[in-house]
Amino acid sequence: MATNIGPVIVPVKDLDQAKALYGALLGTEPYADAPYYVGFRVGDQELGLDPHGHDKGLTSPVAYWEVDDINGVIKQLTDAGAQTHQEPTDVGGGKLIALLKDADGNFIGLSQNA
């Protein structure tokens, strides 16, 4: 099923302000800096800032679990009671992400590399 925790995505309203704050917190500059996403790497962990996260219904950070078969994992989780919030979406280079919600409304992020 899940191989490890991939990026943690933080929905932000002011990307420039968030970039400054998280850069100061992490003590590093972003490796990716675009109007639609700012990404930081600290060791093997990635922290991403998503200025469109609130538009997608995100209200807090979401950890994305890396999986080999995103559709298979979605089926397993929905069979276990999760609800699909965002179907698998290609975010570039064939990388797929999806969002589900557990029974308490918590988001579960899934990520499948190309």
N, C-alpha and C positions, 0 to 999 in steps of 0.2 A: 504494500500500500504506500504510505508516505515514506520517503527516504530520508528527509531531513527538513528543517524549517528553512525556507528560502527567504526572500525579502520580507521585511516588515514595512507596510505602506501606511503612511500617515496622511489623512486628508487635511489639506490646508486651504485657507482662504487667501492669504497674502504670501505668495511664493517667495518673494524677495526677503520678507521678514523672517519666514520660516527657514529659509536657506541660511541666513545669518545666525539665527538661534541654534539650529542643529549643527552648523559648522563649528560654532563655539563649543557646544556640548561635546562633540565628537573629536574636536581638535584636528580637523582635516578639511580640505576642500572637496567639493563634489567631483566624482569621476564623470558624471553625466549631468549636464546643465542645459535643459531645454524648457520652453514655455509650458510644455505639457508634463514634465517629469524632471525632478532633480534627484540624483542618486548618490549616496555616500557608501563607501565600503570601509569597514573596520574589521580587520582580520578576514574571516570567511563570511561575515555577516553583512548584509546589505540593508540599508534604511533608505526608503524612497519617499519623496514628498509628491503628493498628487493634488494639483490645484483643482481637479475635477472630481475628487473623491466625494465631496458633499453632494454634488449633483447626482452621484450614483447611490446616494442613501447612506454613505459611510458617516458614522458619528464618532469613531475612535480608530486607533491603529488596528490593522489587520495583518496577521502573520500568514504568509502563503506557504503551504506545505508542498514540497516538490514531490511529484508523482510521475510514474512512467506511463500510466494509462488514465488520463483525466476523465474520459467518459465512463470507464469502468468504475473508477472511484466515486464519481457522481452517482452512479446507479447504486453502489453499495451504501453510500451515505443517505440517499433519499429512501432507500428500502429500510434504513435504520431510523428514519424519522426526520431527516433534514429536508429543508425546502430550498430549491434552486432560486437564487436571487439574480445571478447573471450567468447566462450560458457561456460555454467556452468561447473566448474571444482572442483572436490573433493580435498580439500587441507589437509585432514586428519580428521578422526573421523566423517565423513559424512558431514562436513561443506562444503558448496558450495559457490564459488565466480564466478562472471561474470563481464565483462567489456563491456560497450556500449559507443558510442560517440554521442554527440548531433550534431546539424547542424553546429556548429562552431568548431567542432573537440575536444571539451572538453570531458574528460573521466567521465563517471558515473559508479561507482563501486556498485555492488549489492552483498549482503552476506546473506546466509540462513543457520541458525544453524541446526544441525542434529535433 
